[in-house]
Amino acid sequence: MRIAFLSTFYPFRGGIAQFNASLYKALEAKGNEVKAYTFTCQYPDFLFPGKTQFVTPSDQATPIDSTRVLDSVNPLSYGKTAKEIIQWKPDVLIVRHWMSFLSPSLGYVAKKVRKNGIKIICIIDNAFPHEPRFFDRSFTKFLFKQCDGFIVMSEPVKQDLLRIKPNAKYAFKPHPFYNHFGEKMDQKQALCKLHLDPDKKTLLFFGLIREYKGLDLLIDAMSYLDDSYQLLIAGECYGNFDIYEEQIGASPAKERIKAINHYIPDTKVPLLFSAADLLVLPYKSATQSGVIPVAYHFDTPVVATDVGGLRETLEPPHTGLICEPNAESIAQSVETAFKTGIKAFADNIEKEKKNLSWDLFADEVIKLAAEI
């Protein structure tokens, strides 16, 4: 099968790009001919809250040979992108939807390509963003209208898809676990390198810091936990980190909270997860989490709030605990996780990884392409 894949690829960085690279490799390994197309401009700088959109030397990104052709804010590039894909004559085009800002460009290309008898599959991360804007629904609806089939990775996303397109043809397959970060290191060694107490139970908040991710709830939760717990916060803040610093400074647990407020390169990820006993996701809203697959790679159990599809991710395989999105409930679940036994959760993660391989995810994409 000839598969065109239009989304974000190297030299762009981040979880979406790495997901795409892993899926590209898995599809290729099955004997398919795969060609990647990506952006010349993904987001204008003034719309991007981070420091850079591109891979740095410290990132362990998978270099995928891609054609950089689509400029999300230049309509002249839309037709050019469609033309290049059509000329390659694929059987199917895969696009990725994670934010509606990109939907007009992706939707235009999909519409033109589809008119030439090429099937369109859309992999959906979020049908609607966590921080909504007035154009989200119309932009997303435009893209989905051009697609023949969809891959959804959580129940809330499936429901959102069916609200927009009730007759949608879709396949449900959970997010595979990331496996490109390297080996786990000795925990005490990792804690010492991070200047953390090797005798305390270590909680980790990892990833981009945005208001909906509820870091403030976790900081508050630390005041309910005794002196045997410490918290490591690691990630770049999309917004003002001062409010969190003030909250930490006012917390009775301030001496047990360490913050690393910048983008975490791939080379540092093993250090952080090796130090952690437990990943905590105190989200106020969610569909799914790309951080859980990272935790699974390092056999790190998870405590997460009962929002979006987090319950369905953790509870059936017993890889963590679910709590309510408030500080006291988070603290109680953290304590329960340690009383229950962290190792039991870790053993279940090892079993679950067999169901979350890139090979199986690629099989689902190929099967859907044959059915639409």
Secondary structure in CASP SS format (residue, H / E / C, confidence):
PFRMAT SS
TARGET T0000
AUTHOR 0000-0000-0000
METHOD secondary structure of the structure
MODEL  1
M C 1.00
R E 1.00
I E 1.00
A E 1.00
F E 1.00
L E 1.00
S C 1.00
T C 1.00
F C 1.00
Y C 1.00
P C 1.00
F E 1.00
R C 1.00
G C 1.00
G H 1.00
I H 1.00
A H 1.00
Q H 1.00
F H 1.00
N H 1.00
A H 1.00
S H 1.00
L H 1.00
Y H 1.00
K H 1.00
A H 1.00
L H 1.00
E H 1.00
A H 1.00
K C 1.00
G C 1.00
N C 1.00
E E 1.00
V E 1.00
K E 1.00
A E 1.00
Y E 1.00
T E 1.00
F E 1.00
T E 1.00
C E 1.00
Q C 1.00
Y C 1.00
P C 1.00
D H 1.00
F H 1.00
L H 1.00
F C 1.00
P C 1.00
G C 1.00
K C 1.00
T C 1.00
Q C 1.00
F E 1.00
V C 1.00
T C 1.00
P C 1.00
S C 1.00
D C 1.00
Q C 1.00
A C 1.00
T C 1.00
P C 1.00
I C 1.00
D C 1.00
S E 1.00
T E 1.00
R E 1.00
V E 1.00
L E 1.00
D E 1.00
S C 1.00
V C 1.00
N C 1.00
P C 1.00
L H 1.00
S H 1.00
Y H 1.00
G H 1.00
K H 1.00
T H 1.00
A H 1.00
K H 1.00
E H 1.00
I H 1.00
I H 1.00
Q H 1.00
W H 1.00
K C 1.00
P C 1.00
D C 1.00
V E 1.00
L E 1.00
I E 1.00
V E 1.00
R E 1.00
H E 1.00
W C 1.00
M C 1.00
S H 1.00
F H 1.00
L H 1.00
S H 1.00
P H 1.00
S H 1.00
L H 1.00
G H 1.00
Y H 1.00
V H 1.00
A H 1.00
K H 1.00
K H 1.00
V H 1.00
R H 1.00
K C 1.00
N C 1.00
G C 1.00
I C 1.00
K E 1.00
I E 1.00
I E 1.00
C E 1.00
I E 1.00
I E 1.00
D C 1.00
N C 1.00
A C 1.00
F C 1.00
P C 1.00
H C 1.00
E C 1.00
P C 1.00
R C 1.00
F C 1.00
F C 1.00
D H 1.00
R H 1.00
S H 1.00
F H 1.00
T H 1.00
K H 1.00
F H 1.00
L H 1.00
F H 1.00
K H 1.00
Q C 1.00
C C 1.00
D C 1.00
G E 1.00
F E 1.00
I E 1.00
V E 1.00
M C 1.00
S C 1.00
E H 1.00
P H 1.00
V H 1.00
K H 1.00
Q H 1.00
D H 1.00
L H 1.00
L H 1.00
R H 1.00
I H 1.00
K C 1.00
P C 1.00
N C 1.00
A C 1.00
K C 1.00
Y E 1.00
A E 1.00
F E 1.00
K C 1.00
P C 1.00
H C 1.00
P C 1.00
F C 1.00
Y C 1.00
N C 1.00
H C 1.00
F C 1.00
G C 1.00
E C 1.00
K C 1.00
M C 1.00
D C 1.00
Q H 1.00
K H 1.00
Q H 1.00
A H 1.00
L H 1.00
C H 1.00
K H 1.00
L C 1.00
H C 1.00
L C 1.00
D C 1.00
P C 1.00
D C 1.00
K C 1.00
K E 1.00
T E 1.00
L E 1.00
L E 1.00
F E 1.00
F E 1.00
G C 1.00
L C 1.00
I E 1.00
R C 1.00
E H 1.00
Y H 1.00
K H 1.00
G C 1.00
L H 1.00
D H 1.00
L H 1.00
L H 1.00
I H 1.00
D H 1.00
A H 1.00
M H 1.00
S H 1.00
Y H 1.00
L C 1.00
D C 1.00
D C 1.00
S C 1.00
Y E 1.00
Q E 1.00
L E 1.00
L E 1.00
I E 1.00
A E 1.00
G C 1.00
E C 1.00
C E 1.00
Y C 1.00
G C 1.00
N C 1.00
F C 1.00
D H 1.00
I H 1.00
Y H 1.00
E H 1.00
E H 1.00
Q H 1.00
I H 1.00
G H 1.00
A H 1.00
S C 1.00
P C 1.00
A C 1.00
K H 1.00
E H 1.00
R H 1.00
I E 1.00
K E 1.00
A E 1.00
I E 1.00
N C 1.00
H C 1.00
Y C 1.00
I C 1.00
P C 1.00
D H 1.00
T H 1.00
K H 1.00
V H 1.00
P H 1.00
L H 1.00
L H 1.00
F H 1.00
S H 1.00
A H 1.00
A C 1.00
D C 1.00
L E 1.00
L E 1.00
V E 1.00
L E 1.00
P C 1.00
Y C 1.00
K C 1.00
S C 1.00
A C 1.00
T C 1.00
Q C 1.00
S C 1.00
G C 1.00
V H 1.00
I H 1.00
P H 1.00
V H 1.00
A H 1.00
Y H 1.00
H H 1.00
F C 1.00
D C 1.00
T C 1.00
P C 1.00
V E 1.00
V E 1.00
A E 1.00
T E 1.00
D C 1.00
V C 1.00
G C 1.00
G C 1.00
L H 1.00
R H 1.00
E H 1.00
T H 1.00
L H 1.00
E C 1.00
P C 1.00
P C 1.00
H C 1.00
T C 1.00
G E 1.00
L E 1.00
I E 1.00
C E 1.00
E C 1.00
P C 1.00
N C 1.00
A H 1.00
E H 1.00
S H 1.00
I H 1.00
A H 1.00
Q H 1.00
S H 1.00
V H 1.00
E H 1.00
T H 1.00
A H 1.00
F H 1.00
K H 1.00
T H 1.00
G C 1.00
I H 1.00
K H 1.00
A H 1.00
F H 1.00
A H 1.00
D H 1.00
N H 1.00
I H 1.00
E H 1.00
K H 1.00
E H 1.00
K H 1.00
K H 1.00
N H 1.00
L C 1.00
S C 1.00
W H 1.00
D H 1.00
L H 1.00
F H 1.00
A H 1.00
D H 1.00
E H 1.00
V H 1.00
I H 1.00
K H 1.00
L H 1.00
A H 1.00
A H 1.00
E H 1.00
I C 1.00
END
